[in-house]
Amino acid sequence: MKKVKLSVAALLIASVGFAQTQCQALTKQQNQCKNTVKTGKLCYLHNPNYTKKCKKTAVICSGTTKSNKNCKKKTKNQSGKCYLHENK
């Protein structure tokens, strides 16, 4: 019985470290938003100051094949060439 109490207490203490609150904004249907928030009061959907991190976009390789045709592979490499053509 003592072990059960200790394990329950340990779980409660651990869960306090990951405390998250619910978003305080309302949805279009005037229901409370169900998203959780780590910092602040609004989730990313309702926060007007939220900016999405930009990711690199894939581009078509600028290299040419053995038959002098443009390569059709896509790459996110900064050089603009795929893994087959970047060392040539």
Backbone torsions as a table, in degrees:
resi	resn	phi	psi	omega
1	MET	NA	-35.9	-179.6
2	LYS	-66.8	-37.3	179.4
3	LYS	-65.3	-37.6	-179.5
4	VAL	-64.7	-44.5	179.7
5	LYS	-62.8	-40.9	179.4
6	LEU	-66.3	-40.4	-179.6
7	SER	-69.5	-36.8	176.6
8	VAL	-65.7	-42.9	178.6
9	ALA	-63.2	-40.7	178.9
10	ALA	-64.4	-40.6	177.8
11	LEU	-65.0	-39.9	178.8
12	LEU	-65.6	-40.9	179.0
13	ILE	-66.3	-39.9	179.8
14	ALA	-67.2	-36.7	-178.8
15	SER	-70.4	-25.8	177.9
16	VAL	-66.9	-31.9	179.1
17	GLY	-66.6	-25.2	-179.8
18	PHE	-105.0	34.2	-175.9
19	ALA	-63.0	129.3	176.4
20	GLN	-133.4	148.4	179.7
21	THR	-112.6	164.3	-179.9
22	GLN	-87.0	145.2	178.0
23	CYS	-60.2	139.6	-176.3
24	GLN	-94.3	2.0	-177.9
25	ALA	-82.7	163.6	177.8
26	LEU	-106.2	147.3	177.0
27	THR	-81.8	179.7	179.2
28	LYS	-62.6	-28.9	179.1
29	GLN	-87.1	11.6	179.3
30	GLN	62.8	32.2	172.2
31	ASN	-103.2	155.3	178.5
32	GLN	-70.4	137.1	177.9
33	CYS	-63.4	140.4	-177.0
34	LYS	-99.7	2.2	178.6
35	ASN	-71.6	150.7	177.9
36	THR	-99.6	154.3	-176.0
37	VAL	-127.5	132.7	176.4
38	LYS	-85.2	-42.0	178.7
39	THR	-132.1	145.5	179.3
40	GLY	83.9	-164.3	-176.7
41	LYS	-117.0	-16.2	-176.1
42	LEU	-117.5	145.5	176.8
43	CYS	-78.2	176.4	-176.9
44	TYR	-65.0	-25.8	-179.9
45	LEU	-72.9	-33.3	-175.3
46	HIS	-102.7	-9.8	-178.9
47	ASN	-80.3	117.9	-178.4
48	PRO	-71.3	-17.4	-178.8
49	ASN	-93.8	2.5	-177.4
50	TYR	-73.5	132.0	174.9
51	THR	-123.5	133.2	-179.8
52	LYS	-78.2	137.4	177.7
53	LYS	-66.4	132.7	-179.4
54	CYS	-83.0	139.9	179.8
55	LYS	-108.9	158.7	176.3
56	LYS	-69.3	138.9	177.4
57	THR	-97.7	148.3	179.8
58	ALA	-80.3	139.5	177.3
59	VAL	-123.6	160.1	178.1
60	ILE	-77.6	137.9	-177.4
61	CYS	-57.9	140.5	-179.6
62	SER	-93.1	5.0	179.3
63	GLY	-80.7	171.1	178.1
64	THR	-120.8	152.5	-179.7
65	THR	-84.8	179.2	179.4
66	LYS	-63.3	-28.1	-179.2
67	SER	-92.0	21.0	177.5
68	ASN	59.4	32.9	173.9
69	LYS	-107.0	155.9	178.9
70	ASN	-67.8	140.5	177.1
71	CYS	-69.1	142.7	-177.7
72	LYS	-105.9	2.3	-179.7
73	LYS	-73.9	150.1	176.7
74	LYS	-100.4	150.2	-179.1
75	THR	-145.8	153.1	172.9
76	LYS	-109.2	6.7	-179.1
77	ASN	-65.4	143.3	-177.0
78	GLN	-64.6	-28.3	-179.3
79	SER	-74.0	-17.1	-178.9
80	GLY	84.7	8.9	179.8
81	LYS	-118.9	146.5	179.8
82	CYS	-75.2	179.3	-176.5
83	TYR	-65.0	-24.1	179.7
84	LEU	-77.3	-29.9	-172.3
85	HIS	-110.0	-5.8	-174.4
86	GLU	-69.7	-24.1	-179.2
87	ASN	-96.7	2.1	-177.0
88	LYS	-97.4	NA	NA
